[in-house]
Amino acid sequence: MKNIKLQKEQHIAYVTIDRPESLNCFNYETLQELGDLVDMLHTDSDVRVVIFTGAGEKSFSAGADLKERKHLTEEEVRRNVKKIRDVFSAIAELPQPTIAAVNGFAFGGGFELMLACDFKIAAESALMGMTEVSWGIIPGAGGTQRLSRLVGEMKAKELIFTARKISAEKAFELGILTAVKPKEDVMTACKELAEEILQNAPIAVRQAKYAIQHGSSTDLRTGLAIESKAYEVTIPTKDRVEALKAFSEKRKPVFTAQ
Ligand SMILES: C/C(=C\C(=O)SCCNC(=O)CCNC(=O)[C@H](O)C(C)(C)COP(=O)(O)OP(=O)(O)OC[C@H]1O[C@@H](n2cnc3c(N)ncnc32)[C@H](O)[C@@H]1OP(=O)(O)O)CC(=O)O
């Protein structure tokens, strides 16, 4: 792939948007590559956590490629917006936990990519914001929906209507970020979080994500039914039996994802 890099190491997939000269913004080709890669990761049972980041020192992602956009027909704009929304939805629906390593700017679609991840760890120096209305458009990659669900309708309206650029510290205060770290420690912090997750039974982690993801947008009764179904999957697993055996033998369990 030309614009996206993948590295896999000990059950963690590192996905890097690799267009640092354009601050890792998304042209159509990059979205296609990212979409193909995410589809592949969805069914890769060896990958248990996915970390997304941007190449270079300055930027996680500066959002939609505004230079490309300038030359698109209205039909092509519709195509691009559908693509970015579909790709970020596919990221949100990955069965593995996902972490955004926000190494710098996260504007527009960059901010929306971050929102599609389960966890967001940003550099102290990172600036971010949903700037779309300043470009005569609106957040089209899930941002209007994911931000309001995360911080509430009123705060989301304030950030989106003003197109305000905020610091990582402010984003943390608002509950958008999981953690803020010195820039050089961002990837280590993401890796540590991934490793903490990897200590646990892989099928259980996936089922817990499934229950939260699918249950949280329903009423409580439906959510509890989804939780019950997700729990059911863990009952016949060897890992459940292993955890109980390890407890009685006073040792750490060895999970095999079975
Ligand atoms: C997803 C949807 C919509 C959107 O995402 S709308 C776009 C949202 N993005 C933004 O609002 C950020 C636009 N960029 C900037 O404001 C600035 O570049 C910056 C991030 C504040 C950084 O400024 P700085 O002065 O540090 O750097 P440069 O501006 O010189 O940038 C370096 C280089 O990168 C090019 N570039 C930056 N951002 C983009 C971009 N989004 N698209 C294309 N190119 C970008 C910039 O032009 C420079 O390149 P040169 O060749 O040197 O000119 C919804 C939907 O899909 O509709």
PDBQT file of the ligand as one rigid body, heavy atoms in Angstrom, charges set to zero:
ROOT
HETATM    1  C1  LIG A 301     -13.754  14.448   6.937  1.00  0.00    +0.000 C 
HETATM    2  C2  LIG A 301     -14.497  15.615   6.426  1.00  0.00    +0.000 C 
HETATM    3  C3  LIG A 301     -14.025  16.884   6.348  1.00  0.00    +0.000 C 
HETATM    4  C4  LIG A 301     -12.710  17.387   6.714  1.00  0.00    +0.000 C 
HETATM    5  O1  LIG A 301     -11.871  16.710   7.232  1.00  0.00    +0.000 OA
HETATM    6  S1  LIG A 301     -12.436  19.046   6.341  1.00  0.00    +0.000 SA
HETATM    7  C5  LIG A 301     -10.697  19.266   6.629  1.00  0.00    +0.000 C 
HETATM    8  C6  LIG A 301     -10.369  19.455   8.071  1.00  0.00    +0.000 C 
HETATM    9  N1  LIG A 301      -8.977  19.831   8.198  1.00  0.00    +0.000 N 
HETATM   10  C7  LIG A 301      -8.563  21.014   8.626  1.00  0.00    +0.000 C 
HETATM   11  O2  LIG A 301      -9.339  21.882   8.987  1.00  0.00    +0.000 OA
HETATM   12  C8  LIG A 301      -7.062  21.232   8.665  1.00  0.00    +0.000 C 
HETATM   13  C9  LIG A 301      -6.542  21.936   7.401  1.00  0.00    +0.000 C 
HETATM   14  N2  LIG A 301      -5.136  22.270   7.563  1.00  0.00    +0.000 N 
HETATM   15  C10 LIG A 301      -4.731  23.343   8.285  1.00  0.00    +0.000 C 
HETATM   16  O3  LIG A 301      -5.514  24.120   8.799  1.00  0.00    +0.000 OA
HETATM   17  C11 LIG A 301      -3.249  23.519   8.472  1.00  0.00    +0.000 C 
HETATM   18  O4  LIG A 301      -2.579  22.806   7.456  1.00  0.00    +0.000 OA
HETATM   19  C12 LIG A 301      -2.778  22.992   9.866  1.00  0.00    +0.000 C 
HETATM   20  C13 LIG A 301      -3.251  21.573  10.151  1.00  0.00    +0.000 C 
HETATM   21  C14 LIG A 301      -3.289  23.944  10.971  1.00  0.00    +0.000 C 
HETATM   22  C15 LIG A 301      -1.220  22.977   9.888  1.00  0.00    +0.000 C 
HETATM   23  O5  LIG A 301      -0.710  24.231   9.571  1.00  0.00    +0.000 OA
HETATM   24  P1  LIG A 301       0.876  24.376   9.325  1.00  0.00    +0.000 P 
HETATM   25  O6  LIG A 301       1.104  25.805   8.989  1.00  0.00    +0.000 OA
HETATM   26  O7  LIG A 301       1.621  23.777  10.457  1.00  0.00    +0.000 OA
HETATM   27  O8  LIG A 301       1.180  23.438   8.077  1.00  0.00    +0.000 OA
HETATM   28  P2  LIG A 301       0.756  23.668   6.559  1.00  0.00    +0.000 P 
HETATM   29  O9  LIG A 301      -0.570  24.311   6.485  1.00  0.00    +0.000 OA
HETATM   30  O10 LIG A 301       1.884  24.334   5.864  1.00  0.00    +0.000 OA
HETATM   31  O11 LIG A 301       0.600  22.148   6.062  1.00  0.00    +0.000 OA
HETATM   32  C16 LIG A 301       1.699  21.375   5.581  1.00  0.00    +0.000 C 
HETATM   33  C17 LIG A 301       1.297  20.793   4.238  1.00  0.00    +0.000 C 
HETATM   34  O12 LIG A 301       0.157  19.951   4.429  1.00  0.00    +0.000 OA
HETATM   35  C18 LIG A 301      -0.897  20.385   3.548  1.00  0.00    +0.000 C 
HETATM   36  N3  LIG A 301      -2.197  20.117   4.212  1.00  0.00    +0.000 N 
HETATM   37  C19 LIG A 301      -2.534  20.319   5.486  1.00  0.00    +0.000 A 
HETATM   38  N4  LIG A 301      -3.795  19.961   5.704  1.00  0.00    +0.000 NA
HETATM   39  C20 LIG A 301      -4.286  19.528   4.532  1.00  0.00    +0.000 A 
HETATM   40  C21 LIG A 301      -5.547  19.020   4.117  1.00  0.00    +0.000 A 
HETATM   41  N5  LIG A 301      -6.556  18.833   4.986  1.00  0.00    +0.000 N 
HETATM   42  N6  LIG A 301      -5.682  18.694   2.824  1.00  0.00    +0.000 NA
HETATM   43  C22 LIG A 301      -4.669  18.814   1.928  1.00  0.00    +0.000 A 
HETATM   44  N7  LIG A 301      -3.435  19.281   2.281  1.00  0.00    +0.000 NA
HETATM   45  C23 LIG A 301      -3.270  19.618   3.546  1.00  0.00    +0.000 A 
HETATM   46  C24 LIG A 301      -0.633  21.864   3.396  1.00  0.00    +0.000 C 
HETATM   47  O13 LIG A 301      -1.298  22.357   2.276  1.00  0.00    +0.000 OA
HETATM   48  C25 LIG A 301       0.873  21.898   3.255  1.00  0.00    +0.000 C 
HETATM   49  O14 LIG A 301       1.264  21.448   1.994  1.00  0.00    +0.000 OA
HETATM   50  P3  LIG A 301       2.025  22.459   0.983  1.00  0.00    +0.000 P 
HETATM   51  O15 LIG A 301       2.313  21.624  -0.215  1.00  0.00    +0.000 OA
HETATM   52  O16 LIG A 301       3.239  22.908   1.723  1.00  0.00    +0.000 OA
HETATM   53  O17 LIG A 301       1.071  23.562   0.700  1.00  0.00    +0.000 OA
HETATM   54  C26 LIG A 301     -15.869  15.345   5.959  1.00  0.00    +0.000 C 
HETATM   55  C27 LIG A 301     -15.844  15.179   4.478  1.00  0.00    +0.000 C 
HETATM   56  O18 LIG A 301     -15.252  14.170   4.000  1.00  0.00    +0.000 OA
HETATM   57  O19 LIG A 301     -16.360  16.037   3.790  1.00  0.00    +0.000 OA
ENDROOT
TORSDOF 0
